[in-house]
């Protein structure tokens, strides 16, 4: 018998982790390249990077918590509505569930039997899964998403900061860019592997957008040096 490994149960923490790490690398590297292109001093570049790391990590965590909390609030409201419907008109809810199973290919008699048995076992759970689309695996978890996003942002953002610390001044920009892009490509490949997607496509997708963001930010910083933007 061939075994199957499903990855949907990873989607919540995987999305938060990949988003946080990707944003950490991309935000901090772009920020560093922008100020470095404007010929800021080494100490100024590091201060900017650390400030961006702290601000970005807190912003990422707060944003994830608020966003996923909104999703959780919507799920709770839908479940409360379904709970009231089951209490007020159980027969109508049974017919609704039966019709769902009919639309999925069961004949009427079997659909009615399945509906009765599932509702007898866990009426709210059956409607949550098949009527609303809420399951335990995919349920919103705000605190988990916030913690993973914050931690992954810090881990990702440290990479370009280390590159700046270790790189000699004359090669700071290219070394930071190369190390950050390599890490982004690895991150994209790992995320694709965990999610069961093609590794090469995942790496190239992240690499392409990362290079674009760094290039635009570096060009913006260079405009100050060229004297084209003055205050």
ABEGO torsion letter per residue (X at the ends): XBBBBBAAAAAAAAAAAAAAAAAAAAAAAAAAAAAAAAGBBAAAAAAAAAAAAAAAAAAAAAAAAAAAAAAAAAAAAAAAAAAAAAAABAAAAAAAAAAAAAAAGBBAAAAAAAAAAAAAABAAAAAAAAAAGBBAAABBBAAAAAAAAAAAAAAAAAAAAAAAAABBAAAAAAAAAAAAAAAAAAAAAAAAAAAGBBAAAAAAAAAAAAAAAAAAAAAAAAAAAAGABBX
